[in-house]
Amino acid sequence: MTDYVRKILDARVYDVAVQTPLDRMVRLGERLDASVLLKREDLQPIFSFKIRGAYNRLARLSDAARAAGVICASAGNHAQGVALSAQRLGIAATIVMPVTTPAIKVDAVRHRGGRVVLHGEAFDEAHAHARALERRHGLTFVHPFDDPDVIAGQGTVGMEILHQHPGPIEAIFVPIGGGGLAAGIAAYVKFLRPQTRVIGVEPVDAASMQAALAAGAPVELDRVGLFADGVAVRRAGTETFQLCKDLLDGVILADTDEMCAAVKDIFEDTRVLAEPAGALSLAGLKLHAARQPGRSGALVAINSGANMNFDRLRHVAERAEIGEAREILLGVTIPEERGSYKRFINVLGNRAITEFNYRYADNAAAHVFVGIKLGDAKAEKPAIVAELTQLGYGVLDISDNEAAKLHIRYMVGGRAPALADEVILRFEFPERPGSLLKFLEAVGTDWNITLFHYRNHGADYGRVLAGLQVPAADRQRFVRQLRSLGYPYEEETENPAFRMFLA
């Protein structure tokens, strides 16, 4: 460990990296009743800590190795770190990336001077090709984590944390992919402050370090989840494992919803969008704080990166409330009769309805997919389920049902061949607590609801697609009722998309 402390103190990172702030998360700290600090590695030139290890490794190459050039395999932050470091040092860099790498990442590497080679469908193929090119052309391979100089470069994060917060620190939470950042931080922190806990955090579906610690040696996982692609590593490093085995105080696993909730927490306190791997350590911090409420010092998490793919934002927003236990998803069976929706929503009272999906199936029962916003999840969730059950509703809690959250919520529907006189309308109404109940009250109970789709997206107005069974003889009265609502609406009965999939 002493050798690594020397390496960290001697690391050459600040030619290109910056000392990032250690920011207090005021809002989250108040919720957790703790001093929560966030190390802002998202503020590095490549928006990730990876620049530290990459530059330290390249800066220590011999003149001959510099002249020959370097190579790495990566589709993410390490690729950008190697490319920028090589550009600053005047070294030719080849970056092997899978052919499936998004163009935005390929362009970022090229912008920083890297020569991109696209090879293979996945990282393993790209890695094998990079090692073949290394041997063929006499290049130096820059490993993303399992290299002493890379580990030392990442360890400067721990050095900065101790300088920036001389007061007591209960624990530092570190995201783990291959283990380079965790190994470097643990080596420095445990040498100077052995009483401070260093806890690794991994995704539940990419826990390569936990598997290695359990087996006593690095093992290869059959597969890893790709949501937190920055830590999606199938096998922990050999060197990083040895350090983590001796120095880590434990490993916490976080799931996708918990990471999404942590992305939201970071945004609410800093207005920065962390990538899923960047928010991983904060998700672990929150789990630790919930399990061990007594505090003996500050809790520190590391926002390890902010290279968020824009197309993931919708998924993150959908899952954040569930990850924070602020939303419950239920499948509820209610009678298929006029007025049943209004009675059901009345039971829920002033609770905010976040989602309401339904499509007519038969004359007996209606199955509703409903989301409800929670305040105190531990108290409210069982109370809601118990109340609905006691009133005779069939209730299925699907808050932790992955298929329901990912797919089924968007597929509630289908054709209703026995249904006659259906009118389809698209509404907008002001988004306030109780707004869905007010909307149903305004529509009235004279017409049977046959389709209902509503999702709260945090905007100032709610959007509803509704179907109602309105006999031809009753259309004029129905139109007068619609006009009296005061809500903008459009009739969509002849919409070709509706006719194709739902009519």
C-alpha positions in Angstrom: 0.0 0.0 0.0 2.9 2.4 0.8 4.2 2.0 -2.8 0.8 3.1 -4.1 0.7 6.1 -1.9 4.0 7.2 -3.3 2.8 6.6 -6.8 -0.3 8.6 -6.2 1.6 11.5 -4.6 3.9 11.4 -7.7 1.2 11.0 -10.3 1.3 13.3 -13.3 -2.3 14.2 -13.9 -2.6 17.9 -13.5 -1.0 18.7 -16.9 -4.4 17.9 -18.3 -6.8 17.0 -15.4 -8.2 19.5 -13.0 -8.8 19.4 -9.2 -12.6 19.0 -9.1 -14.8 20.5 -6.4 -16.3 18.5 -3.5 -19.8 19.9 -3.4 -22.3 19.6 -0.6 -25.6 18.1 -1.7 -27.9 20.2 0.4 -31.3 18.8 -0.6 -30.3 15.2 -0.4 -28.5 15.8 2.8 -31.6 17.2 4.4 -33.6 14.2 3.3 -31.0 11.7 4.6 -30.2 13.8 7.7 -26.6 13.6 6.8 -23.7 15.6 5.4 -23.6 14.4 1.8 -20.7 15.5 -0.4 -20.3 14.9 -4.2 -16.9 14.7 -5.9 -17.5 16.3 -9.2 -15.4 14.3 -11.7 -18.0 15.2 -14.3 -16.1 18.5 -14.5 -13.0 17.0 -16.0 -12.1 17.9 -19.7 -13.6 14.7 -20.9 -16.4 14.8 -18.3 -15.0 11.7 -16.5 -12.2 10.7 -14.0 -10.7 8.4 -16.7 -8.4 11.2 -17.9 -6.3 10.9 -14.7 -5.2 7.3 -15.1 -4.8 7.6 -18.9 -2.6 10.6 -18.7 -0.5 9.3 -15.9 0.2 6.1 -17.8 1.1 7.9 -21.0 3.2 10.5 -19.3 5.5 7.8 -18.0 6.2 6.1 -21.3 9.8 5.9 -22.6 10.8 7.9 -25.6 10.8 4.7 -27.7 7.3 3.8 -26.6 6.0 7.3 -27.3 7.5 7.2 -30.7 5.8 3.8 -31.5 2.4 4.9 -30.3 -0.3 3.6 -28.0 -3.5 1.6 -28.4 -6.6 0.8 -26.3 -10.0 -0.8 -26.7 -12.9 1.2 -25.4 -16.3 2.5 -26.4 -16.5 5.0 -23.6 -14.7 7.4 -21.3 -11.3 5.6 -21.3 -11.2 6.0 -25.1 -11.6 9.8 -24.7 -9.1 9.9 -21.9 -6.4 8.1 -24.0 -7.1 10.2 -27.1 -6.9 13.5 -25.2 -3.8 12.5 -23.2 -2.0 11.3 -26.4 -2.9 14.5 -28.2 -1.4 16.6 -25.4 1.7 14.5 -25.3 2.2 14.3 -29.1 1.7 10.5 -29.2 -0.1 8.7 -31.9 -3.1 6.9 -30.4 -5.3 4.1 -31.9 -8.6 3.4 -30.3 -10.4 0.2 -31.2 -14.2 0.5 -30.8 -17.0 -2.0 -31.6 -18.8 -1.2 -34.8 -22.0 -0.7 -32.7 -20.5 2.3 -30.8 -22.8 5.3 -31.2 -21.5 7.9 -33.6 -21.4 10.6 -30.9 -18.7 8.6 -29.1 -16.7 7.8 -32.2 -16.7 11.5 -33.2 -15.6 12.6 -29.7 -12.5 10.3 -29.9 -11.7 11.6 -33.4 -12.1 15.2 -32.2 -9.5 14.6 -29.6 -7.0 13.3 -32.2 -7.5 9.5 -31.8 -7.3 7.2 -34.8 -10.5 5.1 -34.6 -10.6 1.5 -35.7 -14.1 0.0 -35.7 -14.0 -3.8 -35.2 -16.4 -6.4 -33.8 -19.9 -6.4 -32.5 -19.0 -6.1 -28.8 -16.2 -5.0 -26.6 -14.5 -8.5 -26.3 -14.0 -8.6 -30.0 -12.6 -5.0 -30.1 -10.3 -5.8 -27.2 -8.9 -8.9 -28.9 -8.3 -7.0 -32.1 -6.5 -4.2 -30.1 -4.2 -6.7 -28.5 -3.4 -8.2 -32.0 -2.6 -4.8 -33.3 -0.4 -4.1 -30.3 1.7 -7.1 -31.1 1.8 -6.6 -34.8 2.9 -2.9 -34.7 4.8 -2.8 -31.4 2.3 -0.4 -29.7 1.8 0.1 -26.0 -1.5 -1.1 -24.8 -3.2 1.2 -22.3 -5.4 -0.8 -20.0 -8.5 1.0 -18.6 -8.0 -0.2 -15.0 -5.6 -3.0 -14.4 -2.3 -1.1 -14.5 -0.3 0.4 -11.6 0.1 3.8 -13.2 -3.6 4.0 -14.2 -4.6 3.0 -10.6 -2.2 5.7 -9.2 -3.7 8.3 -11.5 -7.2 7.5 -10.4 -6.1 7.5 -6.8 -5.5 11.3 -6.9 -9.3 11.5 -6.5 -8.9 10.2 -3.0 -6.0 12.5 -2.3 -8.1 15.5 -3.3 -11.1 14.4 -1.2 -8.9 14.3 2.0 -7.4 17.7 1.2 -10.8 19.2 0.6 -12.5 17.8 3.6 -10.2 17.6 6.6 -13.1 16.9 8.9 -14.4 13.4 9.7 -15.6 11.2 6.8 -17.7 8.2 7.7 -17.4 6.6 4.3 -16.4 7.2 0.7 -18.5 5.4 -1.9 -16.8 4.5 -5.2 -18.2 3.1 -8.4 -16.6 -0.2 -9.5 -16.2 -1.4 -13.1 -12.8 -3.1 -13.3 -11.8 -1.6 -10.0 -9.1 1.0 -10.9 -10.8 4.0 -9.2 -11.7 2.0 -6.1 -8.2 0.5 -5.8 -6.5 3.9 -6.1 -8.8 5.7 -3.7 -8.7 2.9 -1.1 -4.9 2.7 -1.2 -4.5 6.4 -0.4 -7.4 6.9 2.0 -6.9 3.7 4.1 -3.2 4.7 4.6 -3.9 8.1 5.9 -7.3 7.6 7.5 -7.9 3.9 8.2 -11.0 4.8 10.2 -12.7 6.1 7.0 -14.6 3.4 5.2 -14.2 2.9 1.5 -17.1 1.1 0.0 -17.4 -0.1 -3.6 -20.7 0.2 -5.5 -21.6 -2.1 -8.4 -24.8 -2.6 -10.5 -26.7 -5.8 -9.5 -26.3 -7.0 -13.0 -22.5 -6.3 -13.4 -21.1 -7.2 -10.0 -17.7 -8.5 -11.1 -15.8 -7.3 -8.1 -18.3 -8.8 -5.6 -18.1 -12.1 -7.5 -14.2 -11.9 -7.3 -14.3 -11.2 -3.6 -16.7 -14.1 -3.0 -14.5 -16.5 -5.1 -11.2 -15.4 -3.8 -10.0 -14.5 -7.3 -11.3 -12.7 -10.4 -14.0 -14.6 -12.2 -15.7 -13.9 -15.5 -19.4 -13.2 -15.4 -21.5 -14.9 -18.1 -23.1 -11.6 -19.0 -23.4 -8.0 -17.7 -26.2 -5.4 -17.9 -25.4 -2.5 -20.1 -27.5 0.3 -18.6 -24.5 1.6 -16.6 -22.1 0.9 -19.5 -19.3 2.8 -17.8 -19.0 -0.1 -15.2 -20.2 -3.0 -17.4 -17.1 -5.1 -16.9 -17.3 -8.9 -16.9 -14.1 -9.5 -15.0 -12.4 -7.5 -12.3 -8.7 -6.7 -12.8 -6.0 -8.9 -11.2 -4.1 -6.0 -9.6 -7.3 -4.1 -8.7 -8.7 -7.2 -7.1 -5.7 -7.6 -4.8 -6.0 -4.0 -3.6 -9.7 -4.1 -3.2 -9.6 -7.5 -1.4 -7.3 -6.0 1.2 -8.6 -2.4 1.5 -12.3 -2.2 0.7 -14.8 -2.2 3.6 -17.5 -3.8 1.5 -19.4 -3.7 -1.7 -23.0 -2.5 -2.2 -25.2 -3.4 -5.1 -27.6 -1.0 -6.7 -30.3 -1.7 -9.3 -31.3 0.3 -12.4 -34.2 2.2 -10.6 -31.8 3.2 -7.7 -29.3 4.6 -10.2 -32.0 6.5 -12.0 -33.2 8.0 -8.7 -29.5 9.0 -8.0 -29.3 10.7 -11.4 -32.3 12.7 -10.4 -30.8 13.6 -7.0 -27.6 14.9 -8.6 -29.6 16.9 -11.1 -31.8 18.5 -8.3 -28.8 19.5 -6.3 -26.3 20.5 -9.1 -28.4 20.8 -12.3 -25.9 18.3 -13.9 -27.0 15.1 -15.7 -24.8 12.3 -14.5 -24.4 9.2 -16.6 -25.8 6.0 -14.9 -22.3 4.9 -13.9 -21.6 8.4 -12.6 -24.6 8.2 -10.3 -23.9 4.7 -9.1 -21.9 5.5 -6.0 -24.6 8.0 -4.8 -27.1 5.2 -5.2 -24.9 3.1 -2.9 -24.5 6.0 -0.5 -28.3 6.3 -0.2 -28.7 2.5 0.5 -26.0 2.7 3.2 -27.7 5.7 4.8 -31.0 3.9 4.9 -29.5 0.8 6.4 -27.3 2.6 8.9 -29.0 5.8 10.0 -26.4 6.8 12.7 -23.8 9.2 11.4 -20.1 9.5 12.5 -19.0 11.9 9.7 -19.7 13.0 6.1 -20.7 10.6 3.4 -18.9 11.1 0.1 -20.0 9.9 -3.4 -18.1 10.4 -6.7 -19.9 11.6 -9.8 -17.5 9.6 -12.0 -18.8 10.9 -15.3 -21.5 12.9 -17.2 -21.3 11.3 -20.7 -25.0 10.7 -20.7 -26.6 9.4 -23.9 -29.5 11.8 -24.6 -31.8 9.0 -25.7 -31.6 7.5 -22.2 -33.2 10.5 -20.5 -36.7 9.4 -20.9 -36.0 6.0 -19.4 -34.2 7.6 -16.5 -37.1 10.0 -15.9 -39.6 7.1 -16.0 -37.7 5.0 -13.5 -36.4 7.6 -11.0 -39.6 7.9 -9.0 -39.8 4.1 -8.5 -36.1 4.0 -7.6 -36.7 6.6 -4.9 -39.8 4.7 -3.8 -41.9 7.8 -4.6 -44.2 5.9 -6.9 -46.1 2.7 -6.7 -47.4 0.8 -9.8 -50.5 -1.3 -9.3 -52.6 -3.5 -11.5 -56.2 -3.0 -10.2 -59.3 -4.9 -11.2 -62.5 -2.8 -11.0 -66.1 -3.4 -12.3 -66.7 -2.7 -15.9 -69.6 -0.3 -15.4 -70.4 3.4 -15.7 -69.0 5.5 -12.8 -66.5 2.8 -11.6 -63.4 4.9 -12.5 -64.7 7.9 -10.6 -65.4 5.7 -7.5 -61.9 4.2 -7.8 -60.2 7.6 -8.1 -62.3 8.8 -5.2 -60.8 6.0 -3.0 -57.3 7.3 -3.8 -58.4 10.7 -2.6 -55.9 13.6 -3.1 -53.0 11.3 -3.9 -51.3 12.3 -7.1 -52.0 9.9 -9.9 -48.9 9.5 -12.2 -50.3 7.0 -14.7 -53.6 5.5 -15.6 -53.9 3.0 -18.5 -56.9 1.0 -19.4 -58.6 -0.7 -22.5 -62.0 -2.3 -22.6 -61.9 -6.1 -22.6 -65.3 -7.4 -21.6 -68.5 -6.4 -19.8 -67.5 -7.9 -16.5 -64.2 -6.4 -15.2 -61.7 -3.7 -16.1 -58.0 -4.1 -15.5 -56.3 -0.8 -14.8 -52.5 0.0 -14.8 -52.2 2.8 -12.3 -49.2 4.8 -10.9 -49.5 6.7 -7.6 -47.0 9.2 -6.2 -45.9 8.5 -2.6 -44.7 10.7 0.2 -43.7 8.2 2.9 -43.3 5.0 0.9 -43.0 2.7 3.9 -46.3 3.8 5.4 -48.3 4.7 2.3 -47.6 1.7 0.1 -49.0 -1.0 2.3 -51.9 1.3 3.4 -53.0 1.9 -0.2 -52.9 -1.8 -1.1 -54.8 -2.7 2.1 -57.4 -0.1 1.6 -58.1 -1.1 -2.0 -58.2 -4.8 -1.1 -60.6 -4.2 1.8 -63.0 -2.4 -0.6 -63.1 -5.5 -2.8 -60.7 -4.4 -5.6 -58.3 -7.0 -7.0 -54.8 -5.5 -6.4 -51.4 -6.6 -7.9 -48.3 -4.6 -6.8 -46.1 -4.4 -9.9 -43.6 -1.8 -8.7 -40.8 -4.3 -8.9 -42.0 -6.1 -12.0 -39.3 -5.4 -14.6 -41.4 -6.6 -17.6 -44.3 -4.3 -16.4 -42.0 -1.3 -16.0 -40.1 -1.8 -19.2 -42.8 -3.0 -21.6 -46.3 -3.8 -20.4 -47.1 -0.2 -19.2 -46.8 0.8 -22.9 -48.8 -2.1 -24.2 -52.0 -1.8 -22.2 -54.6 -1.9 -24.9 -55.7 -3.9 -27.9 -58.8 -4.3 -30.0 -62.3 -4.5 -28.6 -64.3 -6.2 -31.4 -67.6 -6.4 -29.5 -67.5 -2.7 -28.6 -69.9 -0.3 -30.4 -70.4 3.5 -30.5 -66.8 4.3 -29.3 -65.6 7.9 -29.6 -61.8 8.6 -29.1 -60.8 12.0 -27.7 -57.4 13.6 -26.8 -57.5 16.1 -23.9 -55.2 18.5 -22.1 -55.9 19.7 -18.6 -54.0 21.6 -15.9 -51.6 19.4 -14.0 -52.4 19.8 -10.3 -53.0 17.5 -7.4 -56.5 15.9 -7.9 -56.6 17.0 -11.5 -57.4 13.5 -12.8 -60.4 13.2 -10.4 -61.6 16.7 -11.5 -61.3 15.6 -15.1 -63.4 12.5 -14.5 -66.0 14.4 -12.6 -66.3 16.9 -15.5 -66.7 14.1 -18.0 -69.5 12.7 -15.9 -70.7 9.1 -15.6 -73.4 9.1 -18.3 -71.0 7.3 -20.8 -69.0 4.2 -20.2 -65.2 4.7 -20.4 -63.7 2.2 -22.8 -60.1 3.4 -23.1 -57.9 5.6 -20.9 -54.2 6.5 -21.1 -52.7 9.1 -18.9 -49.1 9.7 -17.7 -47.8 12.6 -15.6 -44.6 13.9 -17.2 -43.9 16.7 -14.8 -45.3 19.4 -17.2 -47.8 22.1 -16.4 -50.5 20.1 -18.2 -51.7 16.5 -18.4 -52.4 14.6 -21.6 -55.1 12.0 -21.8 -56.3 9.8 -24.6 -59.8 8.6 -23.7 -62.5 6.4 -25.3 -66.2 6.6 -24.3 -69.1 4.6 -25.5 -71.6 7.2 -26.9 -74.7 6.0 -28.8 -75.4 8.1 -32.0 -78.6 9.4 -30.5 -76.7 10.9 -27.6 -73.9 12.6 -29.6 -75.2 16.1 -29.4 -75.6 16.1 -25.6 -72.2 14.5 -25.4 -70.6 17.4 -27.5 -72.3 20.0 -25.3 -70.8 18.3 -22.2 -67.4 18.3 -23.8 -67.6 22.0 -24.6 -68.6 22.8 -21.0 -65.4 21.2 -19.7 -63.2 24.1 -20.6 -60.3 21.7 -21.6 -58.8 21.7 -25.1 -59.6 18.5 -26.9 -59.4 16.9 -30.3 -61.5 13.9 -31.6 -59.3 11.1 -32.7 -61.9 8.4 -33.6 -60.7 8.4 -37.3 -57.0 8.7 -36.5 -55.3 6.1 -38.7 -52.9 5.0 -35.9 -55.9 4.3 -33.6 -57.8 2.5 -36.5 -54.8 0.3 -37.2 -54.0 -0.8 -33.6 -56.9 -0.2 -31.3 -60.2 0.1 -33.2 
